Amino acid sequence: MSFSSGSSHDNLSASELVQRLRSRTLRNRTGILLLPPTALQQIEDIAARLGIQSVDYRRLVLQRVPPGSRYAGISVDAERQTIDALLEDTLGKDCVLLYYLDLILARLEYAERQRLWTILFRETSNRSRALVLAMPATAKHLLPSADALCDWKKDARVALYASERP
């Protein structure tokens, strides 16, 4: 995946993204880490190398399933509340790598996905923790729209993982 916004932030590494999100220079400390398919099986190792906590989003969703129910009730509002709770949790590290969000995004309609991306871009300000969203680089249909992704890139909040060692 190439970045074509012309910005000096086009080629952020994962470690640079984490450093930027941790620096508290941004109001919204949420970023996207695009991963090649081969890196998805190493997500916890990647988080450890970056010095951040890894969180499996599927587990957070399963925790909110009401007793006796088989359904998690996936919606933009439910995902927002789940992510907000994670960002306000003071236990663990100051930066979290959230993975398997793509599985939940795939269950949302396109407009709902874009609404959630807008929330993640604009409305996660002043939280206790920074958030790195691990996304498969090949799942372009689950990413923010092209225009919205340009905004993420201009803000230096997108990185492409390239088997780096921080």
C-alpha positions as CSV (number, residue, x, y, z in Angstrom):
1,M,0.0,0.0,0.0
2,S,1.5,3.3,-0.9
3,F,0.7,6.7,0.6
4,S,0.1,9.4,-1.9
5,S,-0.9,12.5,0.1
6,G,2.4,14.1,-0.5
7,S,2.9,14.7,3.2
8,S,6.2,14.3,5.0
9,H,4.4,11.8,7.2
10,D,3.7,9.4,4.4
11,N,6.2,6.8,5.6
12,L,5.9,6.7,9.3
13,S,7.2,3.5,10.9
14,A,5.2,1.7,13.6
15,S,7.7,2.9,16.3
16,E,7.4,6.5,15.0
17,L,3.6,6.3,15.2
18,V,3.7,5.0,18.8
19,Q,6.2,7.7,19.8
20,R,3.9,10.4,18.2
21,L,0.8,9.0,20.0
22,R,2.6,8.8,23.3
23,S,4.0,12.3,23.1
24,R,0.7,13.9,24.0
25,T,1.1,16.5,21.2
26,L,-2.1,15.3,19.7
27,R,-5.5,15.8,21.3
28,N,-6.7,12.6,19.6
29,R,-4.1,10.0,20.3
30,T,-5.5,7.3,18.0
31,G,-3.6,5.9,15.0
32,I,-3.8,3.1,12.4
33,L,-1.1,0.5,11.9
34,L,-1.5,-1.2,8.6
35,L,-0.1,-4.7,8.7
36,P,0.8,-7.1,5.9
37,P,-1.0,-10.5,6.1
38,T,2.2,-12.2,7.3
39,A,2.4,-9.9,10.3
40,L,-1.1,-10.6,11.6
41,Q,0.0,-13.8,13.3
42,Q,2.8,-11.9,15.2
43,I,0.7,-9.1,16.5
44,E,1.5,-9.7,20.2
45,D,5.2,-9.9,19.4
46,I,4.9,-6.7,17.5
47,A,3.2,-5.0,20.4
48,A,5.9,-6.2,22.8
49,R,8.7,-4.9,20.5
50,L,6.9,-1.5,20.4
51,G,6.6,-1.5,24.2
52,I,2.8,-1.3,24.1
53,Q,0.0,-3.5,25.4
54,S,-1.9,-5.7,23.0
55,V,-5.6,-6.2,23.3
56,D,-7.7,-8.7,21.4
57,Y,-10.9,-6.8,20.5
58,R,-12.9,-10.0,20.2
59,R,-12.4,-10.6,23.9
60,L,-13.8,-7.1,24.8
61,V,-16.8,-7.7,22.6
62,L,-17.5,-11.1,24.2
63,Q,-17.2,-9.6,27.7
64,R,-20.2,-7.4,27.0
65,V,-22.5,-10.3,25.9
66,P,-25.4,-10.4,28.4
67,P,-25.7,-13.6,30.4
68,G,-28.0,-16.0,28.5
69,S,-27.5,-14.3,25.2
70,R,-25.6,-15.4,22.2
71,Y,-25.2,-12.0,20.6
72,A,-22.9,-9.1,21.4
73,G,-25.1,-6.4,19.8
74,I,-22.5,-5.0,17.4
75,S,-23.2,-1.3,16.7
76,V,-21.4,1.9,16.4
77,D,-22.5,3.0,19.8
78,A,-21.6,-0.2,21.4
79,E,-18.1,-0.2,19.8
80,R,-17.6,3.4,20.8
81,Q,-18.4,2.6,24.5
82,T,-16.1,-0.4,24.5
83,I,-13.2,1.5,23.0
84,D,-13.9,4.5,25.4
85,A,-13.7,2.2,28.3
86,L,-10.5,0.7,27.1
87,L,-8.9,4.2,26.7
88,E,-10.0,5.3,30.1
89,D,-8.7,2.2,31.8
90,T,-5.7,3.1,33.9
91,L,-4.4,-0.4,34.3
92,G,-1.8,-1.5,31.9
93,K,0.4,0.5,29.6
94,D,-0.2,4.0,28.3
95,C,-0.6,2.8,24.7
96,V,-2.7,-0.1,23.4
97,L,-2.5,-2.0,20.2
98,L,-6.0,-3.1,19.5
99,Y,-6.3,-6.0,17.1
100,Y,-9.2,-7.9,15.4
101,L,-11.2,-4.7,15.2
102,D,-11.5,-5.5,11.5
103,L,-13.7,-8.5,12.3
104,I,-16.2,-6.2,14.0
105,L,-15.9,-3.6,11.3
106,A,-16.8,-6.2,8.7
107,R,-20.2,-6.7,10.5
108,L,-21.1,-3.0,10.2
109,E,-22.6,-1.4,7.1
110,Y,-20.4,0.9,5.1
111,A,-21.9,4.1,6.5
112,E,-21.7,2.7,10.1
113,R,-18.0,1.8,9.5
114,Q,-17.3,5.3,8.3
115,R,-19.2,6.8,11.3
116,L,-17.0,4.7,13.6
117,W,-13.8,5.8,11.9
118,T,-14.9,9.5,12.2
119,I,-15.5,8.9,15.9
120,L,-12.1,7.3,16.3
121,F,-10.4,10.2,14.4
122,R,-12.2,13.1,16.0
123,E,-13.8,12.1,19.3
124,T,-11.3,10.1,21.3
125,S,-9.5,13.2,22.6
126,N,-7.9,13.6,26.0
127,R,-8.1,9.9,27.0
128,S,-5.8,8.2,29.5
129,R,-4.2,6.0,26.9
130,A,-3.1,6.2,23.3
131,L,-4.6,3.7,20.8
132,V,-3.0,2.0,17.8
133,L,-5.6,0.2,15.7
134,A,-4.0,-2.8,13.9
135,M,-5.6,-3.3,10.5
136,P,-4.8,-5.6,7.7
137,A,-3.4,-3.4,4.9
138,T,-5.2,-5.6,2.3
139,A,-8.7,-5.0,3.9
140,K,-9.1,-1.6,2.2
141,H,-12.9,-1.9,2.2
142,L,-12.7,-1.8,6.1
143,L,-10.5,1.2,6.3
144,P,-11.6,4.8,6.4
145,S,-12.8,6.2,3.1
146,A,-10.0,7.5,0.8
147,D,-10.6,11.2,1.9
148,A,-10.8,10.3,5.5
149,L,-7.6,8.2,5.3
150,C,-5.9,11.2,3.8
151,D,-6.8,13.1,6.9
152,W,-5.4,10.4,9.1
153,K,-2.2,10.5,7.1
154,K,-1.9,14.3,7.1
155,D,-2.2,14.1,10.9
156,A,0.7,11.5,10.9
157,R,-1.6,8.9,12.5
158,V,-1.1,6.1,10.0
159,A,1.9,3.8,9.7
160,L,2.7,0.8,7.5
161,Y,4.4,-2.0,9.4
162,A,7.5,-3.3,7.7
163,S,9.0,-6.0,10.0
164,E,10.9,-3.3,11.9
165,R,12.7,-3.4,15.1
166,P,12.1,-0.3,17.2
